[in-house]
Amino acid sequence: MSKVLIITGDYVEDYENMVPFQALLAMGHEVHAVCPDKKAGDSIATSIHDFEGDQTFSEKRGHNFALNASFANINAEDYDALYLPGGRSPEYLRLNIKVIEMIQHFSNSNKPIASVCHGPQLLTAAGVIKGKKVSAYPTCQPEVEMAGGEYVALPMDDAITDGKLVTAPAWLAHPAMLRQFVALL
């Protein structure tokens, strides 16, 4: 089975973090969830985004999610694949040079990467989507295009694979996204 790294942060979208973490573990993969400046056993706050008919999603406080690895000890070369959840955390994680370098390692090594919702903000900051078809939460379309990616508008429950990159617009796409991601593992 594969060894998968999840890079996450405070106010990550609850479902986008917890569901893939648990699903990949259930399938027998080794999964490490890390957050900059935190160690194994620390918790991060999650948020729950829902679509309630407004122009954008609503946000509520989610669960505390316990990390199972220490960010400072991670060597990206030890992992087979990378998963980047969305929510508000990518906006801040993209400012961390070590996070960006890790993403670039996975891309340059042609290892599978999955990213959902606002997670592609990390891909754009890392400069790894030029010429790629990428889906994301619709508000990320300008960033995807400015980074040289081709934004693909999908139904909220669908995902797209381009090479070793799997992207989706929201947590509703978990079945499609995880199916495509696991096929790359």
Stockholm file with secondary structure:
# STOCKHOLM 1.0

chainA/1-185         MSKVLIITGDYVEDYENMVPFQALLAMGHEVHAVCPDKKAGDSIATSIHDFEGDQTFSEKRGHNFALNASFANINAEDYDALYLPGGRSPEYLRLNIKVIEMIQHFSNSNKPIASVCHGPQLLTAAGVIKGKKVSAYPTCQPEVEMAGGEYVALPMDDAITDGKLVTAPAWLAHPAMLRQFVALL
#=GR chainA/1-185 SS CCEEEEECCTTEEHHHHHHHHHHHHHTTCEEEEECTTCCTTCEEEEEEEECCSSSSCEEEEEEEEECCSCGGGCCGGGCSEEEECCBSHHHHHTTCHHHHHHHHHHHHTTCCEEEETTTHHHHHHHTCCTTCEECCCGGGHHHHHHTTCEECCCCTTCCEEETTEEEESSGGGHHHHHHHHHHHC
#=GC SS_cons         CCEEEEECCTTEEHHHHHHHHHHHHHTTCEEEEECTTCCTTCEEEEEEEECCSSSSCEEEEEEEEECCSCGGGCCGGGCSEEEECCBSHHHHHTTCHHHHHHHHHHHHTTCCEEEETTTHHHHHHHTCCTTCEECCCGGGHHHHHHTTCEECCCCTTCCEEETTEEEESSGGGHHHHHHHHHHHC
//
